[in-house]
Amino acid sequence: MSSKRAVKVAVTDFLDVANQAFQNKEPGCQEPDGRPTKGRCKMKLQTYVTLIIVALVVTVGVSNAQVKQKISEEQLTELLSRIDTSTERFVKTADKAMDKAGYDGSAREDELNNILKDFKRATAGLKNDHSGPNAKGDFEKVLHHGVAIENFLKKYPLDGVQEDWAVLRSELGELATGFNITWEQGHAIGAPVGPVDVKSLCQHIEDVADHYKESLDKALDASKLNGTASEDEINQYVRDFRDATNNLQDHYNEDRAADDAKEVLTKGNKIDGFMKKHKEAIPSNVQSMWAPVRLDLDRLAKYYKVSWR
């Protein structure tokens, strides 16, 4: 339902209830014999109606302001039209690239096709109603599926799609900025995690965790922890964390996903505790490389409504 329609329905419902209430109960709205005093009652009713309309308009205005943070109605309409055109071009290019790579009819092609189908559905929803109460949810779906496309291409590179994807990716980045979201490679900072985003989030966790592990290995070799039981301990923690993340990524859409997510957070908590315990031995640059992983784990914990640290 559009914002204008919502206001109209709310005001109509209010008038029905208010009219009955004023006639039956409001002091000053009845004669001594119980008959309504229509003049004074009507004035009071009009005053209350004015107040409720103002409240509704302000509420709708605030809601839409939260949806469109940095982009005007005209800019959003034009941008969504460009995204629609770029999406159709990218889909055709990707389909040819999948066939050329020998993926025709494969599970990998089905995976990408499903992502693209969900992406196109989400963009259509946002394009059809980008000023209503569902706009923010539709935008988040567009972003989640866009991140999924990016991570698919990163995991399974396709020849010949880079140029078309770069155009679409740029437009999606522009859309994210308009909604006050920062889209780094394969990761949207500021957007809540949704079901379709869990797999992409796991992929991002793996990527940043790998960079962290490389820096950690070098730092440990040059520290007093080199060759100690503590070094073996953190290496085991990192291996367990990687295994748990892989399990969640493989089963993110199954009933066991919540338990797998808790396991990821448990393993991550062990690394986090180690980092705090040995902060004197681990240089700040390694500590800073763990920070993005911690941020991802916070988002994962919030989605599954669990505490991890």
Backbone bond lengths (Angstrom), bond angles and torsions (degrees), N, CA, C in turn:
res aa  C-N    CA-C-N  psi(-1)  N-CA   C-N-CA  omega(-1)  CA-C   N-CA-C  phi
1 M - - - 1.460 - - 1.518 109.57 -
2 S 1.351 117.80 135.81 1.460 121.20 -179.81 1.512 110.38 -72.42
3 S 1.349 116.05 165.42 1.457 121.30 -179.89 1.527 110.76 -61.51
4 K 1.340 116.72 -44.13 1.459 120.27 -179.40 1.515 111.09 -62.40
5 R 1.326 116.59 -41.79 1.456 121.47 179.83 1.525 110.13 -64.30
6 A 1.337 116.10 -41.30 1.466 120.70 -179.91 1.522 110.60 -61.50
7 V 1.337 116.89 -42.85 1.466 121.03 178.68 1.528 110.51 -63.20
8 K 1.341 116.02 -43.70 1.458 120.55 -178.38 1.524 111.20 -61.47
9 V 1.340 116.85 -45.42 1.457 121.00 -179.83 1.518 110.66 -64.39
10 A 1.345 115.73 -43.91 1.461 120.08 -178.64 1.519 111.43 -62.51
11 V 1.331 117.59 -42.69 1.462 121.43 179.97 1.519 111.01 -66.08
12 T 1.332 117.39 -41.44 1.463 121.30 178.99 1.524 110.97 -61.26
13 D 1.336 115.96 -46.90 1.463 120.01 178.27 1.516 111.00 -61.52
14 F 1.318 115.64 -40.31 1.462 119.56 -178.96 1.522 111.28 -64.33
15 L 1.326 116.22 -41.99 1.460 120.42 -179.16 1.525 111.43 -61.20
16 D 1.333 116.61 -41.98 1.462 120.38 179.65 1.518 111.41 -60.27
17 V 1.328 114.80 -48.66 1.467 119.59 -177.87 1.522 111.02 -69.62
18 A 1.330 116.33 -43.98 1.458 121.02 -176.22 1.524 111.73 -64.54
19 N 1.310 116.26 -40.48 1.460 119.85 -178.70 1.519 111.07 -60.90
20 Q 1.322 115.79 -44.32 1.463 120.44 179.05 1.519 110.79 -64.72
21 A 1.340 115.36 -43.64 1.468 120.12 -177.78 1.521 111.49 -65.03
22 F 1.303 117.32 -42.56 1.459 120.23 -178.00 1.533 111.29 -67.08
23 Q 1.307 116.43 -39.31 1.457 120.01 -178.33 1.527 112.19 -69.84
24 N 1.330 115.75 -33.66 1.461 119.54 -173.83 1.524 114.45 -94.27
25 K 1.357 116.98 -31.85 1.454 118.86 -167.78 1.513 115.13 -126.07
26 E 1.297 119.47 -28.08 1.461 121.27 -171.94 1.526 110.11 -67.29
27 P 1.337 117.87 126.77 1.465 120.47 177.40 1.531 110.64 -58.85
28 G 1.307 116.29 137.86 1.465 119.94 178.54 1.504 113.24 89.59
29 C 1.326 117.01 -4.01 1.464 120.24 -178.93 1.530 112.06 -101.05
30 Q 1.344 116.99 8.91 1.459 119.77 -178.55 1.527 110.16 -135.24
31 E 1.312 114.88 145.01 1.458 121.52 171.53 1.526 108.20 -76.87
32 P 1.339 117.92 167.56 1.484 120.11 178.43 1.519 113.53 -55.92
33 D 1.342 116.70 -30.71 1.465 118.33 -179.44 1.525 112.66 -86.40
34 G 1.354 117.44 3.61 1.463 120.41 176.24 1.498 114.59 98.84
35 R 1.367 118.72 -9.46 1.454 120.98 178.63 1.528 110.96 -73.41
36 P 1.367 119.07 143.90 1.467 121.90 -179.30 1.523 112.25 -61.56
37 T 1.323 116.70 138.99 1.455 122.10 170.00 1.520 106.42 -93.30
38 K 1.301 117.16 93.07 1.463 121.82 -165.46 1.519 114.23 -65.74
39 G 1.339 118.84 -37.32 1.458 119.92 -175.13 1.515 112.86 -62.73
40 R 1.356 116.35 -57.44 1.459 119.98 -177.58 1.526 110.76 -66.08
41 C 1.328 117.24 -38.53 1.474 121.18 179.64 1.520 110.74 -63.30
42 K 1.333 116.43 -39.94 1.463 119.92 -179.47 1.517 111.24 -64.53
43 M 1.338 116.95 -39.41 1.462 120.45 178.73 1.524 110.83 -63.18
44 K 1.337 116.15 -44.48 1.469 119.72 179.00 1.525 110.58 -63.16
45 L 1.308 115.54 -42.75 1.462 119.70 -179.13 1.525 110.88 -62.66
46 Q 1.335 117.28 -42.36 1.453 120.50 179.43 1.528 111.18 -62.83
47 T 1.329 116.60 -37.45 1.470 120.17 177.85 1.514 110.91 -62.65
48 Y 1.331 116.41 -46.50 1.459 120.05 -179.80 1.527 111.53 -66.47
49 V 1.334 116.77 -37.31 1.460 120.02 178.41 1.526 109.97 -62.64
50 T 1.338 115.92 -43.06 1.464 119.52 178.41 1.516 111.10 -58.73
51 L 1.315 116.87 -44.52 1.464 121.34 -179.65 1.528 111.49 -63.48
52 I 1.325 116.67 -42.57 1.464 118.88 -177.34 1.521 110.99 -69.67
53 I 1.340 117.77 -34.36 1.472 120.53 177.35 1.513 110.17 -65.49
54 V 1.333 115.95 -43.12 1.467 119.64 177.68 1.513 110.27 -59.51
55 A 1.337 116.54 -44.17 1.463 120.27 -179.41 1.513 111.72 -62.58
56 L 1.347 116.36 -41.98 1.457 119.88 -179.64 1.522 111.53 -66.13
57 V 1.323 117.03 -43.02 1.463 120.69 -179.71 1.516 110.61 -63.48
58 V 1.329 115.99 -41.62 1.472 119.66 178.37 1.513 110.43 -63.45
59 T 1.341 116.12 -42.04 1.465 119.78 -179.87 1.517 111.29 -62.81
60 V 1.326 116.49 -46.56 1.465 120.29 179.06 1.513 110.24 -63.76
61 G 1.329 116.70 -40.07 1.456 120.50 179.17 1.500 112.03 -61.77
62 V 1.336 116.73 -42.34 1.466 120.52 178.20 1.509 110.57 -64.34
63 S 1.364 115.87 -41.84 1.461 119.43 -179.61 1.512 111.03 -60.87
64 N 1.354 116.84 -45.74 1.449 119.38 -179.30 1.519 111.94 -69.31
65 A 1.337 117.03 -30.94 1.461 119.70 177.22 1.516 110.40 -64.94
66 Q 1.339 115.79 -34.50 1.453 119.44 178.59 1.527 110.63 -71.40
67 V 1.352 116.65 -29.74 1.456 120.15 -179.80 1.520 110.92 -74.00
68 K 1.343 116.14 -50.17 1.460 120.30 -177.46 1.523 108.62 -105.19
69 Q 1.313 115.77 91.97 1.455 120.18 -173.87 1.525 113.04 -75.20
70 K 1.342 115.76 -46.72 1.457 119.12 -171.48 1.522 113.38 -133.03
71 I 1.307 117.96 19.65 1.455 119.95 -173.64 1.520 109.28 -138.14
72 S 1.326 116.31 137.65 1.464 120.77 -178.96 1.524 110.78 -80.92
73 E 1.323 114.62 167.28 1.467 120.22 179.23 1.519 110.72 -59.69
74 E 1.343 116.33 -44.79 1.468 120.96 -178.52 1.529 111.29 -65.67
75 Q 1.332 116.59 -42.32 1.461 120.58 179.81 1.525 111.02 -64.57
76 L 1.324 115.96 -40.26 1.466 119.93 -179.57 1.522 111.02 -66.23
77 T 1.329 117.12 -42.39 1.468 121.05 178.78 1.522 110.91 -60.30
78 E 1.333 115.60 -45.57 1.465 120.42 -179.40 1.523 111.19 -66.46
79 L 1.333 117.45 -40.24 1.461 121.93 -179.18 1.525 110.79 -66.06
80 L 1.327 117.40 -42.50 1.465 120.95 179.85 1.530 111.10 -64.68
81 S 1.321 116.91 -33.09 1.463 120.50 176.58 1.524 110.12 -66.24
82 R 1.329 116.83 -42.06 1.466 120.35 177.56 1.526 111.16 -64.59
83 I 1.322 116.52 -41.54 1.467 120.78 179.14 1.520 110.61 -61.93
84 D 1.323 116.49 -39.93 1.463 121.52 178.89 1.528 110.48 -60.77
85 T 1.333 116.51 -45.98 1.469 121.32 179.32 1.523 111.04 -65.05
86 S 1.318 116.82 -44.84 1.466 121.11 -178.60 1.524 111.43 -66.60
87 T 1.328 116.26 -34.13 1.463 120.31 178.80 1.521 110.76 -64.24
88 E 1.340 117.02 -45.53 1.461 120.64 179.74 1.525 110.82 -61.31
89 R 1.327 116.38 -39.70 1.461 120.30 179.33 1.531 110.25 -66.48
90 F 1.327 116.54 -43.84 1.462 120.45 -178.91 1.532 111.34 -65.54
91 V 1.320 117.36 -40.56 1.472 121.11 -179.65 1.523 110.34 -59.49
92 K 1.321 117.24 -44.24 1.471 121.00 179.93 1.533 110.68 -64.94
93 T 1.329 115.96 -43.47 1.465 119.94 179.78 1.524 111.34 -64.53
94 A 1.338 116.35 -43.13 1.458 120.95 -179.03 1.529 110.92 -65.58
95 D 1.324 116.89 -37.82 1.465 120.86 179.29 1.528 110.63 -62.69
96 K 1.316 116.53 -43.62 1.471 120.37 177.94 1.532 110.84 -65.50
97 A 1.339 116.34 -40.19 1.462 120.44 -178.89 1.525 111.39 -66.03
98 M 1.343 117.00 -37.53 1.462 120.54 178.79 1.525 110.55 -65.82
99 D 1.325 116.28 -41.94 1.465 120.13 178.82 1.531 110.57 -64.88
100 K 1.317 115.55 -41.66 1.469 120.45 -179.27 1.528 111.12 -65.15
101 A 1.344 116.23 -33.60 1.465 120.48 -178.96 1.525 112.74 -81.36
102 G 1.333 116.58 -1.35 1.460 119.65 178.94 1.510 114.37 85.67
103 Y 1.348 117.16 18.34 1.464 121.09 -177.61 1.524 112.54 -97.14
104 D 1.337 117.04 5.24 1.459 120.33 -177.73 1.528 110.40 -58.39
105 G 1.347 116.53 123.70 1.457 121.03 179.01 1.513 114.59 78.87
106 S 1.324 117.73 5.74 1.470 121.01 -177.64 1.528 111.59 -91.10
107 A 1.337 115.48 167.22 1.463 121.00 177.72 1.529 110.63 -63.82
108 R 1.326 116.15 -31.98 1.464 120.28 179.24 1.527 110.48 -66.10
109 E 1.337 116.61 -41.35 1.458 119.74 177.66 1.525 110.19 -65.91
110 D 1.334 116.34 -39.71 1.471 120.02 177.86 1.527 110.86 -61.26
111 E 1.334 115.96 -39.64 1.466 119.97 -179.90 1.523 110.98 -61.07
112 L 1.335 116.31 -48.62 1.460 119.48 -179.99 1.525 111.23 -65.88
113 N 1.321 117.24 -41.07 1.464 120.45 179.20 1.529 111.38 -60.71
114 N 1.329 116.59 -39.82 1.465 120.62 178.81 1.528 110.99 -66.40
115 I 1.329 115.98 -40.38 1.468 119.71 177.62 1.524 110.03 -62.37
116 L 1.338 116.13 -45.40 1.462 120.54 -178.89 1.530 111.29 -66.38
117 K 1.315 116.58 -37.32 1.464 120.16 178.89 1.535 110.17 -63.58
118 D 1.327 116.43 -45.35 1.465 120.46 178.34 1.530 111.05 -65.24
119 F 1.332 115.82 -37.85 1.466 120.43 179.28 1.528 110.79 -63.23
120 K 1.334 116.95 -46.15 1.459 120.99 -179.00 1.530 110.84 -65.72
121 R 1.322 116.85 -35.71 1.465 120.50 177.56 1.537 110.58 -65.21
122 A 1.320 114.90 -40.75 1.467 119.46 -179.37 1.526 111.49 -68.13
123 T 1.342 117.06 -42.06 1.471 119.77 179.60 1.527 110.82 -66.87
124 A 1.330 116.55 -35.38 1.464 120.12 177.78 1.522 110.40 -64.78
125 G 1.338 116.23 -41.05 1.463 119.92 178.79 1.512 111.95 -62.97
126 L 1.326 116.26 -41.92 1.460 120.41 179.58 1.529 110.95 -69.08
127 K 1.318 116.16 -37.85 1.470 120.28 -179.37 1.523 111.19 -67.68
128 N 1.326 117.28 -37.26 1.463 121.31 -177.93 1.522 113.06 -73.54
129 D 1.341 116.40 -29.63 1.467 119.10 -177.68 1.523 109.09 -149.49
130 H 1.339 117.06 77.88 1.450 119.91 -177.22 1.524 112.66 -99.44
131 S 1.346 116.77 11.30 1.462 119.25 175.52 1.521 111.77 -123.32
132 G 1.332 116.80 0.37 1.452 120.56 -178.67 1.516 112.89 -90.30
133 P 1.324 116.49 -178.32 1.462 121.08 -176.55 1.522 113.61 -66.78
134 N 1.342 117.89 -19.10 1.467 120.65 -179.17 1.520 112.92 -90.68
135 A 1.335 117.04 -0.49 1.461 120.58 -173.26 1.524 112.65 -61.19
136 K 1.318 116.39 -42.96 1.462 119.32 -177.48 1.525 110.90 -63.53
137 G 1.345 116.31 -42.88 1.463 119.71 178.42 1.516 111.99 -64.17
138 D 1.342 116.88 -40.15 1.468 120.63 178.18 1.524 110.81 -64.81
139 F 1.335 116.08 -40.69 1.462 119.29 177.84 1.520 111.33 -61.11
140 E 1.326 116.87 -44.05 1.463 120.30 -179.12 1.527 110.91 -62.35
141 K 1.338 116.59 -36.17 1.465 119.98 177.27 1.530 110.42 -65.44
142 V 1.334 116.37 -42.87 1.469 120.26 177.78 1.520 109.77 -57.52
143 L 1.321 115.96 -46.08 1.459 120.77 -177.59 1.524 111.32 -65.88
144 H 1.315 117.02 -44.13 1.467 120.64 179.86 1.530 111.03 -59.26
145 H 1.342 116.48 -46.58 1.461 119.78 -178.66 1.528 111.05 -70.68
146 G 1.323 117.55 -32.05 1.459 120.38 175.51 1.522 111.64 -63.97
147 V 1.333 115.78 -42.27 1.464 120.35 176.02 1.527 110.22 -62.62
148 A 1.333 116.57 -37.93 1.465 120.81 178.96 1.532 111.13 -63.06
149 I 1.335 117.11 -39.90 1.471 120.67 176.68 1.520 110.02 -61.90
150 E 1.325 116.04 -46.75 1.459 120.56 -178.35 1.524 111.45 -60.49
151 N 1.320 116.37 -43.40 1.461 119.52 -179.42 1.531 112.16 -70.34
152 F 1.331 117.08 -31.97 1.469 120.02 175.53 1.522 109.78 -63.40
153 L 1.329 116.37 -46.44 1.466 120.17 -179.10 1.524 111.94 -66.31
154 K 1.309 115.82 -29.54 1.454 119.23 177.49 1.534 110.60 -71.56
155 K 1.322 115.34 -38.22 1.463 120.27 -178.83 1.529 111.36 -78.99
156 Y 1.333 116.17 -36.17 1.463 121.37 -179.04 1.535 109.12 -127.93
157 P 1.315 118.52 79.50 1.470 121.62 -177.62 1.532 111.60 -58.35
158 L 1.319 116.10 138.35 1.465 122.13 179.59 1.519 109.02 -121.06
159 D 1.306 116.33 130.53 1.459 120.70 178.70 1.533 110.41 -72.32
160 G 1.326 115.78 136.95 1.451 120.78 173.38 1.515 116.19 90.43
161 V 1.338 117.86 0.75 1.462 119.04 -178.37 1.532 111.82 -106.69
162 Q 1.330 116.93 -7.12 1.469 120.37 -171.68 1.523 112.66 -59.13
163 E 1.323 116.97 -43.94 1.469 119.58 -175.75 1.524 111.62 -66.33
164 D 1.334 116.59 -46.87 1.466 120.02 -179.32 1.531 110.77 -67.11
165 W 1.334 116.65 -37.39 1.462 119.05 178.68 1.527 110.31 -67.83
166 A 1.319 117.54 -37.78 1.466 120.83 -179.65 1.532 110.64 -60.13
167 V 1.333 116.55 -39.73 1.467 120.36 178.87 1.526 110.25 -66.30
168 L 1.337 116.19 -49.09 1.467 120.49 -179.38 1.525 110.68 -63.84
169 R 1.325 115.48 -41.57 1.466 120.28 -179.59 1.529 110.76 -62.42
170 S 1.310 116.87 -39.54 1.461 121.12 178.60 1.529 111.18 -63.47
171 E 1.325 115.43 -41.90 1.468 119.78 179.48 1.528 111.43 -67.90
172 L 1.327 117.06 -37.00 1.462 120.11 176.70 1.525 111.14 -67.92
173 G 1.328 115.77 -35.16 1.455 119.51 174.99 1.520 111.40 -64.00
174 E 1.331 115.65 -38.05 1.469 121.16 176.60 1.523 110.68 -64.78
175 L 1.340 116.09 -39.50 1.465 121.12 177.59 1.526 110.34 -64.91
176 A 1.328 116.21 -43.93 1.469 120.50 179.52 1.525 110.65 -60.31
177 T 1.322 116.31 -44.16 1.463 120.56 179.10 1.523 110.68 -61.21
178 G 1.329 116.41 -37.99 1.458 120.75 178.87 1.512 112.80 -62.92
179 F 1.333 116.46 -27.79 1.459 121.66 178.11 1.531 111.89 -101.12
180 N 1.321 115.68 17.42 1.462 121.96 174.95 1.528 112.69 65.30
181 I 1.343 115.89 37.35 1.467 122.20 178.39 1.527 108.61 -117.90
182 T 1.321 116.34 140.42 1.458 121.10 175.41 1.525 108.40 -100.87
183 W 1.333 116.57 120.68 1.461 121.01 -179.85 1.517 108.49 -106.66
184 E 1.319 115.59 103.08 1.445 120.27 170.95 1.525 107.09 -87.01
185 Q 1.331 116.23 178.78 1.466 119.25 -177.61 1.525 110.33 -61.70
186 G 1.332 115.92 116.79 1.452 122.01 175.80 1.504 114.87 68.98
187 H 1.347 117.31 19.83 1.452 118.60 -172.87 1.519 109.66 -159.64
188 A 1.323 117.20 132.49 1.458 121.83 179.34 1.517 109.50 -111.06
189 I 1.327 116.11 111.91 1.456 120.90 -178.75 1.521 108.91 -90.01
190 G 1.335 115.86 123.72 1.457 120.23 -179.88 1.510 112.67 107.13
191 A 1.338 116.72 -12.79 1.462 120.34 177.99 1.522 109.54 -96.88
192 P 1.326 117.30 137.66 1.455 119.07 177.87 1.525 111.21 -66.78
193 V 1.311 116.75 152.61 1.461 121.40 178.92 1.526 108.96 -78.93
194 G 1.321 116.30 132.73 1.458 121.56 175.06 1.512 109.52 -116.63
195 P 1.340 117.85 171.81 1.462 120.80 -178.21 1.525 113.08 -53.81
196 V 1.337 116.88 -41.17 1.467 119.68 -177.37 1.523 111.59 -74.86
197 D 1.329 116.14 -12.49 1.460 120.44 -175.70 1.524 112.85 -93.70
198 V 1.333 117.91 -11.69 1.461 120.66 -175.75 1.525 111.52 -61.57
199 K 1.332 116.24 -43.98 1.462 119.57 179.89 1.519 111.11 -62.87
200 S 1.329 116.96 -43.63 1.463 120.47 178.65 1.520 111.03 -64.97
201 L 1.315 116.48 -38.11 1.456 120.46 178.63 1.527 110.31 -64.38
202 C 1.327 116.57 -40.94 1.471 120.17 177.43 1.521 110.89 -61.72
203 Q 1.326 116.19 -40.69 1.463 120.05 178.91 1.520 110.02 -62.59
204 H 1.330 116.09 -41.34 1.461 119.32 179.32 1.525 110.92 -67.07
205 I 1.330 116.66 -39.28 1.467 120.59 177.25 1.522 110.12 -58.85
206 E 1.330 116.09 -43.88 1.465 120.50 179.18 1.525 111.09 -61.75
207 D 1.324 115.71 -44.17 1.466 119.89 -177.14 1.524 111.62 -63.02
208 V 1.323 116.78 -49.98 1.469 119.22 -177.96 1.527 110.73 -71.12
209 A 1.336 116.85 -30.38 1.461 119.95 177.67 1.533 110.77 -68.05
210 D 1.326 116.39 -34.40 1.468 119.95 177.27 1.527 110.94 -64.47
211 H 1.329 116.49 -43.59 1.469 120.13 177.48 1.525 110.83 -63.11
212 Y 1.312 115.18 -39.93 1.463 120.33 177.53 1.524 110.97 -61.97
213 K 1.349 116.52 -43.89 1.463 121.19 -177.66 1.536 110.78 -63.13
214 E 1.334 116.68 -40.71 1.471 119.78 179.13 1.529 111.07 -60.97
215 S 1.310 115.90 -45.90 1.466 120.12 179.46 1.524 111.26 -67.90
216 L 1.318 116.12 -36.87 1.463 120.27 -179.97 1.525 111.09 -64.28
217 D 1.329 117.09 -43.32 1.470 121.18 179.97 1.530 110.82 -58.21
218 K 1.327 115.84 -45.61 1.465 119.84 -179.83 1.521 111.00 -64.73
219 A 1.326 115.89 -40.98 1.464 119.99 -178.93 1.525 111.60 -67.11
220 L 1.329 116.84 -39.54 1.461 120.47 -179.63 1.523 111.32 -67.00
221 D 1.330 116.33 -38.61 1.468 120.11 179.47 1.523 111.62 -62.39
222 A 1.324 116.42 -28.12 1.464 120.31 -178.23 1.525 112.57 -99.39
223 S 1.331 116.74 7.48 1.463 120.14 -176.22 1.531 111.19 -112.44
224 K 1.310 115.03 175.23 1.465 121.03 178.45 1.531 112.04 -71.34
225 L 1.339 117.07 -9.38 1.463 121.14 178.96 1.524 112.47 -85.28
226 N 1.321 117.01 -7.77 1.459 121.04 -178.46 1.534 110.95 -59.80
227 G 1.336 115.21 127.27 1.451 120.43 177.88 1.512 115.08 76.86
228 T 1.322 118.01 8.22 1.465 121.26 -178.46 1.524 110.83 -98.99
229 A 1.334 114.95 172.49 1.458 120.50 176.72 1.529 110.91 -64.59
230 S 1.319 116.41 -29.38 1.472 120.41 179.04 1.524 110.98 -64.48
231 E 1.345 115.98 -37.65 1.460 118.84 178.16 1.526 110.39 -66.17
232 D 1.323 116.21 -42.04 1.465 119.61 176.90 1.531 110.61 -62.42
233 E 1.316 115.25 -36.54 1.461 120.92 -178.33 1.532 111.32 -63.48
234 I 1.324 117.05 -49.81 1.462 119.79 -177.97 1.526 111.26 -68.96
235 N 1.325 117.21 -34.05 1.469 119.73 176.78 1.521 111.05 -62.30
236 Q 1.343 116.46 -39.57 1.453 120.46 177.84 1.530 110.99 -68.07
237 Y 1.330 116.10 -39.60 1.461 120.20 177.94 1.527 110.98 -59.31
238 V 1.335 115.67 -43.02 1.469 120.25 -177.93 1.528 110.40 -67.44
239 R 1.330 117.40 -40.61 1.473 120.63 177.81 1.528 110.63 -62.91
240 D 1.326 116.43 -44.02 1.463 120.13 179.67 1.536 111.01 -64.31
241 F 1.314 115.53 -38.29 1.461 120.99 179.26 1.526 110.60 -64.15
242 R 1.328 115.80 -42.48 1.464 120.36 179.28 1.527 110.85 -64.43
243 D 1.325 117.18 -43.00 1.467 120.59 179.09 1.528 111.16 -62.62
244 A 1.331 116.39 -42.40 1.465 120.54 -179.29 1.529 110.52 -65.11
245 T 1.319 117.05 -39.63 1.466 121.20 178.95 1.524 110.74 -65.37
246 N 1.332 116.95 -40.94 1.469 120.77 177.49 1.524 110.83 -61.79
247 N 1.334 116.52 -40.88 1.466 120.05 179.46 1.521 111.26 -61.99
248 L 1.325 116.87 -43.14 1.460 120.01 179.58 1.522 110.61 -66.37
249 Q 1.312 116.85 -39.77 1.466 120.34 -179.71 1.527 110.82 -64.69
250 D 1.324 116.79 -35.25 1.468 120.84 -179.49 1.525 112.79 -76.40
251 H 1.334 117.01 -25.13 1.470 120.39 -173.36 1.522 112.52 -126.59
252 Y 1.338 117.23 26.90 1.463 121.14 -173.44 1.521 113.53 -62.76
253 N 1.333 118.08 -23.93 1.463 121.03 -177.47 1.525 112.06 -105.23
254 E 1.334 117.21 19.19 1.456 121.43 179.12 1.524 109.93 -109.78
255 D 1.327 115.65 169.42 1.460 120.70 -178.27 1.523 112.22 -62.94
256 R 1.316 117.25 -27.20 1.462 121.68 -177.16 1.527 112.79 -78.66
257 A 1.339 117.89 -4.16 1.466 121.39 -173.36 1.520 112.72 -56.93
258 A 1.330 117.23 -40.04 1.467 119.90 -178.47 1.519 111.02 -62.62
259 D 1.332 116.58 -41.90 1.471 120.06 178.67 1.526 110.76 -67.66
260 D 1.330 116.43 -38.68 1.466 120.00 177.83 1.529 110.56 -64.45
261 A 1.332 116.26 -38.30 1.466 120.19 178.96 1.525 110.62 -64.52
262 K 1.315 116.74 -41.66 1.472 120.37 177.79 1.529 110.91 -61.61
263 E 1.337 116.54 -35.67 1.459 120.59 178.50 1.530 110.56 -67.21
264 V 1.341 116.33 -40.54 1.464 120.36 176.18 1.525 109.88 -59.30
265 L 1.315 116.10 -45.45 1.462 120.91 -177.98 1.531 111.59 -67.87
266 T 1.329 117.04 -35.78 1.467 120.61 177.34 1.527 110.74 -64.51
267 K 1.333 115.69 -45.34 1.471 119.76 179.32 1.534 110.55 -67.19
268 G 1.330 115.63 -38.32 1.453 119.05 178.21 1.514 112.02 -64.86
269 N 1.321 116.50 -35.28 1.465 121.23 179.20 1.531 111.65 -64.09
270 K 1.326 116.22 -34.07 1.470 119.76 178.29 1.531 110.50 -65.85
271 I 1.332 116.18 -41.72 1.466 119.57 177.46 1.523 109.85 -65.54
272 D 1.329 115.79 -42.86 1.457 120.44 -179.19 1.537 110.55 -60.56
273 G 1.325 115.69 -41.88 1.464 119.85 178.07 1.517 112.49 -65.05
274 F 1.328 116.39 -39.08 1.468 120.90 177.92 1.532 110.35 -63.20
275 M 1.317 116.49 -42.54 1.467 120.99 -179.21 1.529 110.72 -61.57
276 K 1.322 116.27 -40.01 1.462 120.01 179.84 1.535 111.02 -72.27
277 K 1.319 116.62 -38.63 1.457 121.13 -178.19 1.527 111.77 -66.34
278 H 1.329 116.27 -36.90 1.468 120.84 -175.76 1.536 111.41 -112.48
279 K 1.328 117.04 34.81 1.465 119.98 -176.70 1.525 112.76 -64.62
280 E 1.338 117.12 -22.88 1.462 119.72 178.55 1.529 111.05 -73.69
281 A 1.341 116.17 -31.48 1.466 120.55 -176.58 1.527 112.49 -89.69
282 I 1.344 116.72 -19.58 1.466 120.77 -176.96 1.520 109.14 -103.38
283 P 1.326 118.40 119.74 1.472 121.32 -175.65 1.516 113.18 -62.75
284 S 1.314 115.86 160.03 1.464 122.36 -175.02 1.526 112.54 -62.59
285 N 1.338 117.53 -32.24 1.468 118.60 -178.82 1.529 111.40 -65.92
286 V 1.335 116.39 -33.44 1.470 119.63 176.42 1.526 110.02 -73.45
287 Q 1.320 116.34 -39.96 1.459 120.30 176.47 1.530 110.54 -58.41
288 S 1.334 115.71 -41.42 1.465 119.84 -178.91 1.526 111.70 -68.80
289 M 1.338 117.90 -27.15 1.470 120.42 178.98 1.527 111.31 -76.97
290 W 1.334 116.77 -20.19 1.458 120.13 175.58 1.532 110.30 -80.13
291 A 1.326 117.79 -24.88 1.464 122.01 -176.15 1.532 113.32 -55.72
292 P 1.366 120.58 -44.04 1.475 119.33 178.39 1.529 112.79 -63.34
293 V 1.333 116.20 -33.26 1.471 119.32 177.29 1.526 109.05 -65.61
294 R 1.319 115.90 -43.37 1.464 120.44 179.32 1.529 110.56 -60.24
295 L 1.331 116.28 -39.87 1.465 120.59 178.42 1.526 110.92 -63.21
296 D 1.326 117.15 -43.43 1.467 120.83 177.64 1.529 111.12 -62.22
297 L 1.312 116.21 -40.94 1.462 120.14 -179.76 1.529 110.93 -66.98
298 D 1.310 116.72 -33.63 1.468 120.35 175.17 1.528 110.01 -62.06
299 R 1.321 116.40 -42.27 1.466 121.19 -179.89 1.529 110.69 -67.35
300 L 1.321 115.86 -40.69 1.461 120.13 178.33 1.527 110.35 -64.18
301 A 1.336 116.42 -43.25 1.468 121.05 -179.93 1.525 111.10 -63.94
302 K 1.332 116.39 -38.16 1.457 120.11 179.83 1.524 110.84 -66.22
303 Y 1.335 116.43 -39.46 1.457 119.29 -179.62 1.524 111.31 -64.80
304 Y 1.344 116.13 -43.43 1.465 119.72 -178.86 1.528 112.83 -89.18
305 K 1.340 116.70 3.57 1.465 123.17 175.52 1.515 112.60 56.19
306 V 1.326 115.61 49.42 1.464 121.78 176.47 1.526 109.39 -130.65
307 S 1.315 115.37 156.40 1.466 120.68 177.59 1.526 108.58 -100.75
308 W 1.327 116.21 139.71 1.482 117.48 -176.91 1.523 113.51 -126.41
309 R 1.327 118.95 -11.99 1.463 120.25 178.51 1.517 111.01 -155.33
